[in-house]
Amino acid sequence: VDITNLNRQLLHWTTDMGRPKTLSAREKLSEMNPGVEIDVMPEKIDENNVFEFVRDYDLIVDAMDNFHARYLLNRTAVARNIPLFHGAVHGFDGQVTTVIPKKTPCLRCIFPENIPKTFIPVVGATCGVVASIQATEVLKYLTGIGTLATNRLLIWDGLNMVMNEISLERNPKCRDCGDDRIE
């Protein structure tokens, strides 16, 4: 936990600085609901362990802070046919989409090039908006009700309090989910 996390990651407090986020989060969530079983893997996700991270899961919620990790999750979701609920934040702006492998565009279709890792300022309230939309998407997926944010990118403009959307299409030549990649 770093001091820069505290404005947007509500499970972490100043007393957690220097601790692994996974352990801090598990501790707080266990205090909120002792009946919940929380498994943590306190290590950074990479090419060598990403499949292990998602092995036993039915869906993936992408709340990563860099595109390298997002692309790893995307490739894994596509390879394992696991829905991916993407959310990202930059200042007062946020974006959300839901990826259903073999049916909708994946993240690589939307963002075909690697985006360099840079310091991106984040407004905590924007994280809350994006996380709430992602949670709503997961609930709709699990219950089978409502319309998912598939084939579109929802874009939140917090400065003007406007939600826009961009229609998306799968790229048949996408290197992650293209036609030659799908079985």
Long-range contacts (C-beta under 8 A, 24 or more apart in sequence): 7-122, 7-123, 7-124, 8-89, 8-122, 8-123, 8-124, 8-127, 8-128, 9-127, 45-69, 45-72, 45-73, 46-72, 47-72, 50-75, 50-76, 51-76, 51-80, 54-80, 54-82, 57-82, 58-82, 58-83, 59-83, 59-84, 59-85, 59-138, 59-141, 59-142, 60-84, 60-85, 61-85, 61-87, 61-134, 61-138, 62-86, 62-87, 62-88, 62-107, 63-87, 63-131, 63-134, 65-120, 66-117, 67-111, 67-114, 67-115, 67-117, 68-114, 68-117, 70-107, 71-107, 71-108, 71-114, 71-176, 74-99, 74-106, 74-107, 74-108, 74-176, 75-108, 75-176, 77-101, 77-106, 78-106, 78-176, 78-177, 78-181, 83-141, 85-134, 85-137, 85-138, 85-141, 86-134, 87-130, 87-131, 87-133, 87-134, 88-130, 89-120, 89-122, 89-123, 89-126, 89-127, 89-130, 90-120, 90-121, 90-122, 91-120, 91-121, 91-122, 91-123, 91-126, 91-158, 92-123, 92-126, 92-157, 92-158, 92-159, 93-126, 93-155, 93-156, 93-157, 93-158, 94-126, 94-127, 94-129, 94-130, 94-133, 94-155, 94-156, 94-158, 95-130, 95-153, 95-154, 95-155, 95-156, 96-130, 96-133, 96-134, 96-137, 96-149, 96-153, 96-154, 96-156, 97-149, 97-150, 97-152, 97-153, 97-154, 97-168, 98-137, 98-141, 98-148, 98-149, 98-150, 99-150, 100-148, 100-150, 101-177, 101-182, 102-177, 102-182, 103-150, 104-150, 104-151, 104-168, 104-170, 105-151, 105-168, 105-169, 105-170, 105-171, 105-174, 105-177, 106-170, 106-174, 106-176, 106-177, 107-176, 108-171, 108-174, 108-175, 108-176, 108-177, 109-168, 109-169, 109-170, 109-171, 109-174, 109-176, 109-177, 110-153, 110-168, 112-171, 112-174, 123-158, 125-158, 126-156, 126-158, 129-156, 129-158, 130-156
